[in-house]
Amino acid sequence: MMAPFSRLSLLWKILLSTSLAVTLLFALTGWIVLRNAVQTTTQTMQDEVGASFQAYQSLWEARAELLASVSLTLSQMSDVRSAFGTRDPATIRDTANELWNRLAIKNAVFLVTDAPGKVIASVGGMPVAEQDVRNAAKRFPDQVSGFLVRGGRLYQTVFTPVYLENVPQNVLVAGYGVDTLVARQLKAATGGSEILFVADGQPIASSLEPGAARQVASSLAAQPGLDRVGEGGIEYAARPTQLTDIEGKPIGTLWILRSFATADERLAALRRNIILLWLLAVAASLGLTYVLARRIVEPVKELDRAAAEVARQNYDHRVKVVSQDELGRLARTFNAMCASIQQARQDLIRQERISTIGRLSSSIVHDLRNPLAAVYGGSEMLVDAELSPTQVKRLAGNIYRASRRIQELLQDLLNVSRGSARGAEQCKLREVAADGCQSLLASADAQHVGLEIRIPDEIELPMERNRMERVFSNLVGNALEMMPEGGRIQISAQAQNGFVVAEVRDTGPGIAPEIRDSLFEPFVSAGKKNGLGLGLALARQTLLDHGGDMWAESEPGHGACFRLRLPAGAAREVHSSISK
């Protein structure tokens, strides 16, 4: 995951990070808002159910009080008492019907029974059993109210006794039939709450559709403690109240249901609005982030391009400063750094040139000291001493060879500076190696160093003789300088696969580890008293110019071995690759 992200551009990293941050922020905010909205909606629904319950209680109590007050008034009327006093069922029935029709209480039912509970007169056909009257008589002379379930219907009833000479003569029973019409009236009175009357687990009356009423009643019967019930994808907040009979025993339950449909629609609309706001916020934030990020990333890209130019050693490149903020200060700092590097590089080049001149001068002086001493000494002897012709000839030969050596050194330096080379000639490798070591024989004898040349006479190669003599002289001279207390140097050669490989092997301390990797670079030396490390660099360049190469092998304490590889065969033109 991190690897692909790390390969993205800075602009995309900023855009992805911003979109992720905005998404997380809106997700958290939306979750909090929805959670609070759900809690508020649930509490609101519970409050509405409570308010509906209060409205139901007020309405139901008003109906019960109306029945009770009407029944009590009738029981105390003189006409009623006179008619009841006749004990004539027809008289009682006519009087009751006349009075009840005169009152005209809508949807109410009324009947008169004798003291044992036998029905004398009835208006509305409410079925009341004698046992109901006897149960109510237990609480006479007070009025008794309660619910009755008869024939699958629910009735709200009030039992009022009529006393004559302190003896209960008759009983007035008034009531309301609880049906779908009553349930819908209660729904209207409670602000739209659904009403469900349940007895024996079955819906008696409801403002719901019959199928929905049966499903809700079944769910509530299975789990009576529910405060939230669902039906057909609609959920209701539910609140129950018990219905008791005239003895105060539970006879059924009234459920007040408040639908969550409207609340769910509002929550769904809230979710849609939150998602829409999130999309708009993400789009706006990404657009704004893109604009701002471009203003940030472009200077960074410019700095990256400038750094690449500096890596290509183009120290003249500068970054355009377009702002005064951190990026502007970074651009100015970068320009100052480039200027500092450029100045430091110029100073370093100047110092390196001066140092190179000094090192080269020291090397020239070191290499010219011996032949100049021979010229000076021989000339002084020719001037100041009386010498025989033989001695004069020998001194003249020494002066000639020393002068030739000086000329060769100067020509080599000129070749290095101009990149020129002399023509190659066919030479025997043994003679070249021997001539290169000739001037070092006296030093080898003085240091008790044995010098042995094992090169077959038949090995003959095209080469620049003077330069190759200089190679062997440099290698043997370096070996002698590392063996002041004696040792052995062996020079050998053999043909291998179209090349001639020569070896210069010594028994000295070997090559120091700290210079092994840079052995053939200019001015690299370790443990030498004289010279500044140009010899091996020039020697390897000579081999390269001849189409060959040079490398070294060494183990500390076991001496060093320099191998020289030259192409064998017919004479060939040697091209120098030394650059100015």
Wavefront OBJ file of the C-alpha trace (Angstrom):
o trace
v 0.000 0.000 0.000
v 2.733 2.412 0.972
v 4.902 1.631 -2.048
v 2.264 2.665 -4.666
v 1.389 5.725 -2.588
v 5.044 6.744 -2.376
v 5.266 6.674 -6.182
v 2.432 9.169 -6.561
v 3.191 12.776 -7.309
v 3.015 15.337 -4.517
v -0.115 16.874 -6.072
v -1.982 13.554 -6.000
v -0.831 12.866 -2.458
v -2.286 16.209 -1.355
v -5.558 15.594 -3.252
v -5.988 12.055 -1.883
v -5.139 13.155 1.649
v -7.599 16.042 1.443
v -10.418 13.898 0.049
v -9.800 11.260 2.719
v -9.776 13.888 5.470
v -12.984 15.519 4.183
v -14.674 12.109 3.853
v -13.713 11.091 7.385
v -14.796 14.467 8.747
v -18.185 14.308 7.035
v -18.619 10.650 7.955
v -18.021 11.473 11.617
v -20.188 14.588 11.462
v -22.950 12.744 9.586
v -22.862 9.876 12.078
v -23.166 12.304 14.990
v -25.970 14.257 13.287
v -27.898 11.110 12.326
v -27.404 9.577 15.763
v -28.723 12.711 17.432
v -31.536 12.918 14.878
v -32.560 9.307 15.548
v -32.415 9.857 19.288
v -34.392 13.082 18.969
v -36.922 11.417 16.647
v -37.341 8.457 18.971
v -37.797 10.742 21.943
v -40.222 12.882 19.961
v -42.206 9.815 19.005
v -42.320 8.695 22.624
v -43.448 12.178 23.636
v -46.145 12.105 20.934
v -47.306 8.693 22.131
v -47.449 10.081 25.664
v -49.406 13.087 24.473
v -51.773 10.780 22.565
v -52.229 8.735 25.726
v -53.098 11.848 27.684
v -55.589 12.861 24.979
v -57.099 9.366 25.062
v -57.427 9.442 28.828
v -59.090 12.868 28.739
v -61.530 11.784 26.022
v -62.288 8.410 27.556
v -62.759 9.828 31.021
v -65.085 12.473 29.604
v -67.164 9.739 27.944
v -67.240 7.719 31.148
v -68.195 10.785 33.199
v -70.942 11.593 30.713
v -72.370 8.093 31.035
v -72.071 8.193 34.787
v -73.654 11.634 35.177
v -76.519 10.798 32.790
v -77.172 7.473 34.540
v -77.082 9.126 37.962
v -79.420 11.871 36.818
v -81.872 9.334 35.421
v -81.778 7.261 38.560
v -82.798 10.291 40.635
v -85.575 11.577 38.381
v -89.079 11.329 39.909
v -90.616 10.006 36.701
v -88.091 7.219 36.557
v -88.455 6.349 40.200
v -92.298 6.351 39.845
v -92.145 4.115 36.786
v -89.661 1.783 38.489
v -91.918 1.758 41.556
v -94.797 0.263 39.582
v -92.633 -2.804 38.954
v -94.447 -3.151 35.667
v -91.989 -4.163 32.942
v -93.979 -2.474 30.192
v -94.196 0.807 32.102
v -90.504 0.681 32.946
v -89.607 -0.152 29.326
v -91.697 2.680 27.864
v -90.392 5.243 30.323
v -86.746 4.186 29.771
v -87.050 4.315 25.991
v -88.755 7.694 26.092
v -86.145 9.229 28.363
v -83.146 7.749 26.582
v -84.395 8.786 23.164
v -85.003 12.257 24.553
v -81.337 12.437 25.674
v -80.096 11.238 22.242
v -76.511 10.468 23.277
v -74.763 9.427 20.075
v -73.459 5.866 19.848
v -74.562 5.100 23.416
v -76.524 2.011 24.529
v -78.860 1.731 27.539
v -80.728 -0.951 29.390
v -82.637 -1.513 32.638
v -82.470 -4.675 34.740
v -84.129 -5.721 37.926
v -82.101 -6.231 41.059
v -81.172 -9.861 40.233
v -79.947 -8.824 36.771
v -82.818 -9.701 34.474
v -83.101 -7.242 31.573
v -86.368 -5.274 31.582
v -85.707 -2.670 28.874
v -82.900 -2.231 26.315
v -81.949 0.514 23.851
v -79.090 -0.370 21.475
v -78.968 -4.085 22.184
v -75.953 -4.253 24.502
v -75.795 -7.815 25.877
v -75.396 -7.812 29.667
v -75.521 -11.012 31.687
v -77.142 -11.375 35.089
v -73.730 -12.265 36.472
v -72.433 -8.867 35.372
v -75.162 -7.164 37.428
v -74.466 -9.357 40.442
v -70.720 -8.580 40.160
v -71.442 -4.854 40.029
v -73.876 -5.138 42.957
v -70.945 -6.026 45.200
v -69.893 -2.375 45.047
v -73.351 -0.742 45.238
v -74.573 1.831 46.183
v -71.581 3.384 44.293
v -71.618 3.564 40.559
v -69.532 0.840 38.979
v -67.722 1.251 35.619
v -65.620 -1.090 33.503
v -65.234 -2.847 30.192
v -67.154 -5.864 28.996
v -66.408 -8.216 26.120
v -69.491 -9.797 24.680
v -69.878 -11.544 21.348
v -66.442 -10.412 20.141
v -67.257 -6.786 20.894
v -65.906 -4.464 23.575
v -68.167 -2.205 25.623
v -67.407 0.575 28.087
v -70.149 0.395 30.745
v -71.448 2.186 33.841
v -73.771 0.376 36.343
v -76.005 2.730 38.388
v -78.366 1.266 41.114
v -81.861 2.716 41.637
v -83.004 2.491 45.304
v -86.610 2.667 46.494
v -87.054 2.894 50.261
v -83.335 2.020 50.637
v -83.797 -1.212 48.731
v -82.139 -1.732 45.283
v -85.020 -1.946 42.946
v -83.464 -1.697 39.467
v -80.082 -1.174 37.760
v -79.417 1.296 34.939
v -76.652 0.121 32.583
v -75.268 2.705 30.124
v -72.331 2.205 27.778
v -70.534 2.715 24.525
v -69.684 0.050 22.034
v -65.972 0.162 21.170
v -65.672 -0.450 17.421
v -63.652 0.734 14.418
v -65.572 4.025 14.325
v -64.668 4.728 17.952
v -61.038 3.811 17.247
v -60.904 6.238 14.329
v -62.510 8.950 16.451
v -59.801 8.382 19.037
v -57.171 8.524 16.290
v -58.466 11.922 15.196
v -58.637 13.106 18.790
v -55.056 11.981 19.559
v -53.427 13.735 16.622
v -53.106 10.776 14.253
v -51.982 8.010 16.607
v -53.212 4.559 15.652
v -55.563 2.884 18.193
v -55.692 -0.864 18.787
v -57.953 -2.588 21.310
v -56.803 -6.148 22.034
v -58.547 -8.820 24.110
v -57.447 -12.447 24.410
v -54.635 -11.693 21.917
v -57.088 -10.715 19.192
v -57.836 -7.233 17.857
v -61.306 -6.086 18.951
v -61.290 -2.649 17.361
v -58.574 -0.691 15.579
v -57.955 2.299 13.385
v -55.552 0.081 11.377
v -56.556 -2.083 8.488
v -57.773 -5.516 9.652
v -54.706 -7.364 8.324
v -52.290 -4.865 9.842
v -54.227 -4.946 13.126
v -53.935 -8.736 13.323
v -50.168 -8.676 12.555
v -49.460 -5.992 15.143
v -51.639 -7.745 17.726
v -49.779 -11.009 17.057
v -46.379 -9.320 17.500
v -47.477 -7.601 20.711
v -48.947 -10.832 22.073
v -45.666 -12.677 21.378
v -43.575 -9.977 23.086
v -45.734 -7.878 25.400
v -42.831 -5.701 26.515
v -42.192 -4.192 23.071
v -42.100 -0.419 22.834
v -41.474 -0.519 19.087
v -43.310 -2.801 16.673
v -43.184 -3.188 12.897
v -45.780 -4.047 10.300
v -45.454 -4.111 6.521
v -42.216 -2.106 6.587
v -43.693 0.536 8.922
v -42.565 0.796 12.525
v -44.638 2.148 15.382
v -43.792 3.473 18.791
v -46.165 1.590 21.116
v -47.585 2.411 24.536
v -50.113 0.112 26.309
v -52.785 0.730 28.904
v -54.807 -1.990 30.554
v -58.565 -2.266 30.205
v -60.270 -3.603 33.367
v -63.729 -5.043 33.890
v -66.255 -4.001 36.539
v -64.364 -6.063 39.122
v -61.052 -4.338 38.314
v -59.600 -7.388 36.587
v -57.599 -7.008 33.309
v -59.802 -7.781 30.366
v -57.731 -6.411 27.486
v -55.158 -3.836 26.385
v -55.400 -0.571 24.556
v -52.324 0.085 22.408
v -51.554 3.596 21.220
v -49.274 3.393 18.157
v -47.331 6.253 16.581
v -45.912 5.614 13.109
v -42.236 6.220 12.379
v -42.955 6.554 8.646
v -42.833 10.342 8.585
v -39.805 10.385 10.852
v -38.051 7.790 8.677
v -38.762 9.900 5.602
v -37.239 12.914 7.333
v -34.200 10.849 8.351
v -33.826 9.548 4.800
v -34.033 13.119 3.492
v -31.429 14.118 6.082
v -29.139 11.314 4.906
v -29.567 12.392 1.292
v -28.801 15.994 2.222
v -25.700 14.939 4.154
v -24.461 12.834 1.211
v -25.170 15.686 -1.199
v -23.364 18.140 1.059
v -20.475 15.681 1.341
v -20.207 15.401 -2.448
v -20.350 19.164 -2.840
v -17.804 19.651 -0.045
v -15.446 17.043 -1.510
v -15.733 18.589 -4.971
v -15.192 22.099 -3.613
v -12.328 21.032 -1.349
v -10.639 19.065 -4.136
v -10.984 21.996 -6.510
v -9.638 24.458 -3.984
v -6.931 22.010 -2.894
v -5.934 21.460 -6.517
v -5.537 25.193 -7.114
v -3.596 25.723 -3.897
v -1.555 22.547 -4.342
v -0.555 23.631 -7.841
v 0.730 26.884 -6.400
v 2.753 24.843 -3.927
v 3.842 22.002 -6.191
v 4.986 24.119 -9.145
v 7.771 25.833 -7.140
v 8.725 22.417 -5.767
v 8.920 21.035 -9.323
v 11.015 24.021 -10.314
v 13.339 23.311 -7.387
v 13.507 19.661 -8.455
v 14.462 20.646 -12.006
v 17.019 23.085 -10.664
v 18.503 20.394 -8.400
v 18.790 18.093 -11.435
v 20.657 20.866 -13.297
v 23.008 21.291 -10.352
v 23.523 17.505 -10.306
v 24.637 17.872 -13.954
v 27.130 20.487 -12.721
v 25.193 23.374 -14.236
v 25.814 25.767 -11.366
v 24.650 28.776 -13.395
v 21.002 27.655 -13.144
v 18.784 29.805 -10.911
v 15.223 29.422 -9.593
v 12.714 32.214 -10.165
v 11.467 33.668 -6.873
v 7.721 34.363 -7.177
v 6.563 34.637 -3.541
v 7.628 35.814 -0.110
v 6.501 32.711 1.794
v 8.495 29.639 2.837
v 8.809 28.464 -0.773
v 10.079 31.878 -1.812
v 12.648 31.808 0.969
v 13.595 28.257 -0.048
v 14.091 29.421 -3.653
v 16.311 32.286 -2.511
v 18.272 29.919 -0.282
v 18.668 27.498 -3.203
v 19.969 30.287 -5.453
v 22.364 31.361 -2.719
v 23.513 27.751 -2.355
v 24.127 27.477 -6.122
v 26.109 30.694 -6.076
v 28.095 29.446 -3.074
v 28.771 26.093 -4.768
v 29.792 27.850 -7.964
v 32.174 30.130 -6.089
v 33.527 27.238 -4.028
v 34.019 25.185 -7.209
v 35.893 28.003 -8.868
v 38.045 28.410 -5.757
v 38.627 24.663 -5.643
v 39.587 24.548 -9.328
v 41.954 27.455 -8.822
v 43.494 25.835 -5.737
v 43.683 22.465 -7.488
v 45.456 24.047 -10.433
v 47.943 25.702 -8.109
v 48.383 22.445 -6.193
v 48.763 20.482 -9.431
v 51.368 22.897 -10.674
v 53.199 22.552 -7.370
v 53.014 18.750 -7.416
v 54.036 18.596 -11.052
v 56.925 20.942 -10.400
v 58.044 18.812 -7.457
v 57.787 15.661 -9.591
v 59.765 17.299 -12.401
v 62.432 18.408 -9.970
v 62.536 14.918 -8.457
v 62.878 13.212 -11.855
v 65.405 15.717 -13.220
v 67.628 15.790 -10.124
v 69.666 12.644 -10.931
v 70.369 13.330 -14.640
v 71.178 16.995 -13.857
v 73.569 15.840 -11.131
v 75.302 13.570 -13.666
v 75.578 16.450 -16.170
v 76.810 18.856 -13.486
v 79.339 16.405 -12.018
v 80.698 15.266 -15.397
v 81.040 18.831 -16.664
v 82.847 19.878 -13.488
v 85.335 17.000 -13.871
v 85.950 17.904 -17.523
v 86.683 21.505 -16.565
v 88.735 21.037 -13.421
v 90.559 17.720 -13.914
v 93.179 16.430 -16.321
v 91.573 13.347 -17.721
v 92.672 10.757 -20.183
v 90.846 10.463 -23.497
v 89.201 7.278 -22.225
v 87.913 9.022 -19.110
v 86.771 12.004 -21.151
v 84.891 9.711 -23.519
v 83.225 7.931 -20.629
v 82.216 11.231 -18.975
v 80.944 12.539 -22.285
v 78.843 9.378 -22.678
v 77.389 9.858 -19.189
v 76.602 13.494 -19.938
v 74.995 12.473 -23.239
v 72.819 9.832 -21.602
v 71.843 12.215 -18.795
v 70.981 14.930 -21.306
v 68.976 12.451 -23.344
v 67.165 11.408 -20.174
v 66.302 15.039 -19.441
v 65.061 15.477 -22.987
v 62.895 12.359 -22.724
v 61.388 13.575 -19.441
v 60.574 16.932 -20.928
v 59.120 15.254 -24.035
v 56.925 13.018 -21.851
v 55.596 16.057 -20.014
v 54.958 17.758 -23.325
v 53.148 14.660 -24.596
v 50.952 14.625 -21.493
v 50.062 18.286 -21.865
v 49.435 18.077 -25.647
v 48.092 14.528 -25.882
v 50.644 13.593 -28.563
v 52.471 10.321 -29.064
v 55.506 9.112 -30.981
v 55.413 6.388 -33.590
v 55.706 2.727 -32.537
v 58.614 0.519 -33.458
v 59.167 -3.225 -33.272
v 61.104 -3.910 -30.065
v 62.154 -6.908 -28.041
v 60.403 -6.750 -24.701
v 63.450 -8.117 -22.842
v 65.677 -5.302 -24.152
v 63.049 -2.664 -23.276
v 62.733 -3.976 -19.710
v 66.517 -4.202 -19.305
v 67.116 -0.665 -20.578
v 64.347 0.624 -18.264
v 66.075 -0.956 -15.252
v 69.653 -0.006 -16.288
v 69.763 3.214 -14.291
v 68.458 1.443 -11.147
v 70.992 -1.374 -10.966
v 73.362 0.510 -8.717
v 70.534 1.338 -6.251
v 69.406 -2.319 -6.298
v 72.940 -3.515 -5.450
v 73.246 -0.952 -2.668
v 69.947 -2.127 -1.114
v 70.809 -5.839 -1.595
v 67.814 -6.286 -3.891
v 68.110 -8.997 -6.518
v 66.756 -8.000 -9.942
v 65.937 -10.857 -12.332
v 64.536 -10.554 -15.871
v 62.888 -13.727 -17.248
v 61.552 -12.592 -20.616
v 62.111 -14.814 -23.646
v 64.149 -13.165 -26.430
v 61.598 -14.097 -29.087
v 58.882 -11.861 -27.606
v 58.851 -8.838 -29.902
v 56.146 -6.208 -29.938
v 55.313 -2.886 -31.592
v 55.640 -0.173 -28.950
v 56.966 3.290 -28.136
v 60.279 2.222 -26.693
v 61.033 5.219 -24.501
v 57.587 5.261 -22.880
v 57.657 1.528 -22.195
v 61.178 1.815 -20.712
v 59.743 4.495 -18.460
v 56.981 2.067 -17.367
v 59.463 -0.626 -16.272
v 61.711 1.992 -14.668
v 58.797 3.388 -12.663
v 57.588 -0.036 -11.484
v 61.067 -1.218 -10.481
v 61.861 2.141 -8.853
v 58.678 1.970 -6.755
v 59.544 -1.603 -5.697
v 63.081 -0.574 -4.665
v 61.706 2.306 -2.631
v 59.475 -0.108 -0.679
v 62.348 -2.555 0.044
v 65.160 -0.549 1.719
v 66.395 -3.622 3.618
v 66.689 -5.990 0.659
v 64.471 -8.342 -1.288
v 63.884 -9.622 -4.785
v 62.294 -8.241 -7.978
v 61.358 -10.518 -10.849
v 60.247 -9.425 -14.326
v 58.684 -12.111 -16.512
v 56.432 -12.358 -19.580
v 54.551 -14.932 -21.623
v 52.142 -15.026 -24.565
v 48.447 -15.617 -23.753
v 45.580 -15.700 -26.263
v 46.970 -13.123 -28.663
v 48.409 -10.936 -25.908
v 51.697 -10.704 -24.065
v 51.310 -10.512 -20.307
v 54.308 -9.239 -18.369
v 54.673 -9.348 -14.599
v 56.764 -7.199 -12.273
v 56.713 -9.000 -8.917
v 58.500 -7.981 -5.702
v 58.820 -9.336 -2.147
v 58.047 -6.038 -0.413
v 55.269 -5.222 2.072
v 52.582 -5.058 -0.632
v 50.161 -2.300 -1.552
v 48.591 -0.319 1.287
v 44.825 -1.070 1.550
v 43.911 2.612 1.728
v 45.228 3.307 -1.808
v 44.413 -0.019 -3.508
v 41.210 1.244 -5.180
v 42.796 4.499 -6.362
v 46.267 3.182 -7.117
v 46.371 4.413 -10.717
v 44.951 7.871 -10.072
v 47.284 10.893 -10.233
v 49.034 12.008 -7.030
v 48.196 8.852 -5.103
v 51.053 7.466 -3.023
v 51.687 5.805 0.331
v 54.971 5.147 2.145
v 57.157 6.835 -0.480
v 59.874 9.279 0.454
v 60.203 10.782 -3.015
v 57.709 11.609 -5.792
v 54.039 12.511 -5.589
v 52.258 9.635 -7.310
v 52.255 10.482 -11.043
v 54.303 7.462 -12.137
v 51.662 4.724 -11.982
v 49.023 6.957 -13.569
v 51.324 7.718 -16.529
v 52.443 4.086 -16.738
v 48.878 2.734 -16.990
v 48.021 5.425 -19.541
v 50.995 4.238 -21.619
v 49.614 0.659 -21.582
v 46.148 1.938 -22.541
v 47.649 3.918 -25.408
v 49.237 0.676 -26.670
v 45.877 -1.096 -26.662
v 46.581 -2.964 -23.435
v 46.091 -2.425 -19.726
v 47.754 -2.625 -16.349
v 46.478 -3.875 -12.990
v 47.927 -4.848 -9.641
v 47.491 -7.779 -7.256
v 48.699 -7.752 -3.690
v 48.251 -9.258 -0.259
v 49.592 -7.323 2.760
v 53.010 -8.718 3.715
v 53.356 -10.856 0.576
v 54.632 -8.332 -1.924
v 53.014 -6.773 -4.973
v 52.549 -7.985 -8.548
v 51.893 -5.574 -11.437
v 50.640 -7.195 -14.635
v 51.075 -5.502 -18.022
v 49.017 -6.734 -20.979
v 50.039 -5.781 -24.539
v 48.597 -6.985 -27.836
v 50.921 -9.366 -29.695
v 51.416 -9.794 -33.473
v 52.511 -7.509 -36.318
v 53.486 -3.906 -35.844
v 50.524 -1.612 -35.341
v 49.907 2.073 -35.051
v 49.643 3.186 -31.445
v 47.137 5.919 -30.730
v 47.479 7.966 -27.621
v 44.319 8.752 -25.691
v 45.878 11.161 -23.276
v 43.747 14.312 -23.072
v 44.803 17.711 -22.158
l 1 2 3 4 5 6 7 8 9 10 11 12 13 14 15 16 17 18 19 20 21 22 23 24 25 26 27 28 29 30 31 32 33 34 35 36 37 38 39 40 41 42 43 44 45 46 47 48 49 50 51 52 53 54 55 56 57 58 59 60 61 62 63 64 65 66 67 68 69 70 71 72 73 74 75 76 77 78 79 80 81 82 83 84 85 86 87 88 89 90 91 92 93 94 95 96 97 98 99 100 101 102 103 104 105 106 107 108 109 110 111 112 113 114 115 116 117 118 119 120 121 122 123 124 125 126 127 128 129 130 131 132 133 134 135 136 137 138 139 140 141 142 143 144 145 146 147 148 149 150 151 152 153 154 155 156 157 158 159 160 161 162 163 164 165 166 167 168 169 170 171 172 173 174 175 176 177 178 179 180 181 182 183 184 185 186 187 188 189 190 191 192 193 194 195 196 197 198 199 200 201 202 203 204 205 206 207 208 209 210 211 212 213 214 215 216 217 218 219 220 221 222 223 224 225 226 227 228 229 230 231 232 233 234 235 236 237 238 239 240 241 242 243 244 245 246 247 248 249 250 251 252 253 254 255 256 257 258 259 260 261 262 263 264 265 266 267 268 269 270 271 272 273 274 275 276 277 278 279 280 281 282 283 284 285 286 287 288 289 290 291 292 293 294 295 296 297 298 299 300 301 302 303 304 305 306 307 308 309 310 311 312 313 314 315 316 317 318 319 320 321 322 323 324 325 326 327 328 329 330 331 332 333 334 335 336 337 338 339 340 341 342 343 344 345 346 347 348 349 350 351 352 353 354 355 356 357 358 359 360 361 362 363 364 365 366 367 368 369 370 371 372 373 374 375 376 377 378 379 380 381 382 383 384 385 386 387 388 389 390 391 392 393 394 395 396 397 398 399 400 401 402 403 404 405 406 407 408 409 410 411 412 413 414 415 416 417 418 419 420 421 422 423 424 425 426 427 428 429 430 431 432 433 434 435 436 437 438 439 440 441 442 443 444 445 446 447 448 449 450 451 452 453 454 455 456 457 458 459 460 461 462 463 464 465 466 467 468 469 470 471 472 473 474 475 476 477 478 479 480 481 482 483 484 485 486 487 488 489 490 491 492 493 494 495 496 497 498 499 500 501 502 503 504 505 506 507 508 509 510 511 512 513 514 515 516 517 518 519 520 521 522 523 524 525 526 527 528 529 530 531 532 533 534 535 536 537 538 539 540 541 542 543 544 545 546 547 548 549 550 551 552 553 554 555 556 557 558 559 560 561 562 563 564 565 566 567 568 569 570 571 572 573 574 575 576 577 578 579 580
